Amino acid sequence: MHMKMEIEERQTQPEPCLKWRYIFSILGSMGMAIIYGLKVNLSVAMVAMVNHTAVAALSAVDDAGQGHHGPPQDDNMTESVEPLLDGPFLWSTKEQGAILSAYFLGYFITQIPGGRMAELYSGKYVFLVAVLMNTVGTLLSPVLAFLDYRALIAIRVFEGLGGGFTFPAMNVMIAAWSPPAERSTIASIAFSGASLGTVLSMMSSGIINSLCGWEFVFYIQGGLSLVWCVLWVICVTDTPASHHFASEAEKNYIASSQPKSSSKAGEKLSVPWMKIFTSVPFMTLAVSHFCNNFGWYMLLVELPLFARSGLGVDMTINTIMSSVPFFANWIFSVVYSKSLDTARAKGLISTTTARKISVLIASLVPAVCLLAICLVGKNVVVVVILTILAVMFYGSMFSGVFSNQSDLAPNFAGTLMAVTNMLATIPGFLVPFLVGVLTDGTDGLGPWHTVFYMTIGILGFEALIFTIFGKGEMQSWNDGK
């Protein structure tokens, strides 16, 4: 009896103002921002790297499409190209596409290995390795670009291999560090760094390129990433119990709030693959994550393209559509997740209800916005506002399909995230392909509306199946049995 009272007293100790679980989530958010920033900076730098005028001239002359893969070597060609002040590389459009898409090859294949390594060994160091791989690849990119375009492709695949570790490893860390009552907030802070990093990198890459040259896009961003690595090593541990700076009150609070498991502490559990793939709540989550990312890639990649080609907006409007929505997404995701956790803490809603609300907001609001975009025609101001609203409300996805893995099985948070995120990577290839097929050789808004109606249907399907089959309770197979 005395021991029980002592345990309860430890669990209710007041925590200090500085909570290290939030320091972890902020550093995790910065790490996600670095990963995604270093992924997209090449797309901005490439505008200055490629000699577009020479490539266009060579395409017209060389029907066979045999491009040159480095600075112009022929004296006559050099004389004709230098005054144009283009970049040094004669990469064809296909070669540029191969370079930009190489990252996703690596990213796709390391999801599950990354999740298992994080669960079995260390989420902290798997995530650190992911950032280091991207940092090293970024710092080497200018040298390898001058060596050969295939060398740049190879290093981009290497970066992608590291990038594939990020979401699974971070989810393992979130499962260890977040009390269930605060999981939405901590997950949203950490994962939303991906959106913020994307837009900050694209904006800063353009500025660095203008002021210093394209090489310094890689050198400056890669160099600054090393500072984060030092902070991550010093300030973060795999579990609260092993943290040197966290208070005993915080450690006890997190430990006491975690769901009880029949497995022994430190036990290496085998993944119950059969039970995972026959689990209705998990398969619902996997399909929902796929649908969620289909809509996300549509908003992220294709909506700005629609604004340029379908509406013919100028560069200022296009910049607004490519940046402001993601700042709004980041702010909304943090505010929304905190409100959601407050409601859960007060017993107003259950975890299952919280996840369903989050998925409904992240699917139905963007779907309604896309429908409205189809109805307003070429009203640019309204389209911009609807785009900002659609991307902003997508911020609830971090409290939905990105948090549910840790609800279902915290012991396999990395593996579950790896499986769902690997499936959700497919729309990254699928969406541009479908848009290309449906809009190729056709003008006007009609083909784009077809694309949007299809996306509305997919988002509606996500909302329907998760509302019916989604769960927020821990599953029996969490113990690996």
Sequence and secondary structure as in RCSB ss.txt:
>XXXX:A:sequence
MHMKMEIEERQTQPEPCLKWRYIFSILGSMGMAIIYGLKVNLSVAMVAMVNHTAVAALSAVDDAGQGHHGPPQDD
NMTESVEPLLDGPFLWSTKEQGAILSAYFLGYFITQIPGGRMAELYSGKYVFLVAVLMNTVGTLLSPVLAFLDYR
ALIAIRVFEGLGGGFTFPAMNVMIAAWSPPAERSTIASIAFSGASLGTVLSMMSSGIINSLCGWEFVFYIQGGLS
LVWCVLWVICVTDTPASHHFASEAEKNYIASSQPKSSSKAGEKLSVPWMKIFTSVPFMTLAVSHFCNNFGWYMLL
VELPLFARSGLGVDMTINTIMSSVPFFANWIFSVVYSKSLDTARAKGLISTTTARKISVLIASLVPAVCLLAICL
VGKNVVVVVILTILAVMFYGSMFSGVFSNQSDLAPNFAGTLMAVTNMLATIPGFLVPFLVGVLTDGTDGLGPWHT
VFYMTIGILGFEALIFTIFGKGEMQSWNDGK
>XXXX:A:secstr
 HHHHHHHHHHT    S  HHHHHHHHHHHHHHHHHHHHHHHHHHHHHHB HHHHHHHHHH TT     SS  SH
HHHHHHGGGT  SB   HHHHHHHHHHHHHHHHHTHHHHHHHHHHT HHHHHHHHHHHHHHHHHHHHHHHHH HH
HHHHHHHHHHHHHTTHHHHHHHHHHHH  GGGHHHHHHHHHTHHHHHHHHHHHHHHHHHHHH THHHHHHHHHHH
HHHHHHHHHH  SSGGG SSS HHHHHHHHHHS   SS TT      HHHHHT HHHHHHHHHHHHHHHHHHIII
IIHHHIIIIIS   HHHHHHHHHHHHHHHHHHHHHHHHHHHHHHHTTSS HHHHHHHHHHHHHHHHHHHHHHHHH
HTT HHHHHHHHHHHHHHGGGGGGTTTTHHHHH GGGHHHHHHHHHHHHHHHHHHHHHHHHHHHTT  SSHHHHH
HHHHHHHHHHHHHHHHHHH   S  GGGG  
